[in-house]
Amino acid sequence: MTSPQPDPSAGSQGPDSTGQAGKPAPGQEPSPMAGLAAEYAAKAGLHRTHDGRVDVLRSAGGVQGIAESIAPGLVFLVAFTVTRELTLSLVAALASAAVFTVVRLVQRKPLTQALAGVVGVGISAWLANTTGKAEDFYLPGFFTNAGYILAMVLSIFLKWPVAGLLFGFIRNEGLDWRKDPARVKAYQMGTWIIVAVLALRLAVQVPLYLMGPDGLAALATTRLIMGAPLYILGVWIAWLVTRPGPAEAGPEHTKAAGN
C-alpha cells in the first residue's frame, strides 16, 4: 500500500552503536527545536550500520516490515486475478494484514506498524467495496503519497528539509548543518530525491488507475515494485548525495557520516 514504516522495536542506533543518533555533546544544552528534531529522527526509525552508514533495509522495517507492507496488496492481486471476486479478495487482503499483527503479538514486538497496516488495508478495502471498483483498493495510497510530497516540499522551502532532520542526527550533526548553507542545500537536494521517488509513483500509477479494470494488473504490479524497493533506493541515494565532504565534516562526525 504505502512505503514501509520503520520498526520501532529495533531502536535507533547512534554513533556509539549503542545509543540513539545525535546525542548532544557533553556540556551542550540542546535547544527545544533540536529536541523536537531529535525526537522526529528517532521516531522515523533510521538506523546506522557499524561503519556509520545508514541501514536502509533496517530503517524500512527490516524483512518483516517490508513483508507487512507488500503482502496485503500482493494477496489482493492474486486473489482477484484468480477468482474475480472483489469481496473475497478484500477479505483475503485484510486477513493477511491481520496475520502480521498476530505474529507481532506472538513475538512480543510493538504493534504500531502492523496495526497501521491493518487500518490502511481496512480503509482501502472499505473504499473498494463501497464503490465496487477493484482499482479503488489502491486509491488511498495516492493521497498518502501526495501528502508526503506536500510536507517535504514545504520543509524544503522553509529550510528545514526532512532529509536533514533524519540524516543529521545519524551523522551526529544535530542541527548544526542548518548553520552551513552548503549543508542546507545538500539536504534540500536529498529531500528533493525522496520527493522525486514519491512523484514518480504518482506519475506512473495514476494513469494506470484511470484506465479502470484494464489497468488493474499493471497498477497492482507497479505498486509492489515501486513500494519498498524504490523507497529503499531513494533513501540510499539521498544519503549518498547529502554526505559531507572532508572539508565539511568535523572530526566528531567524519566517521559517523560514512563513505
Buried (B, 14 or more C-beta within 10 A) or exposed (E): BBBBBBBBBBEBBBBEEEEBBBBBEEEEEBEEEBEEBBEEBBEBBBBBBEEBBBBBBBBBBBEBBBBBBBBBBBBBBBBBEEEEEBEEBBBBBBEBBBBBBEBBEEEEBEBBBBBBBBEBBBBBBBBBBEEEBBBBBBBBBBEBBBEBBEEBBEBBEEEBBBBBBBBBBBBBBBBBBBEEEEBBEBBBBBBBBBBBBBBBBBEBBBEBBEEEEEBBEBBBBBBBEBBBEBBBBBBBBBBBBBBBEEEBBEEEBBEBBBE
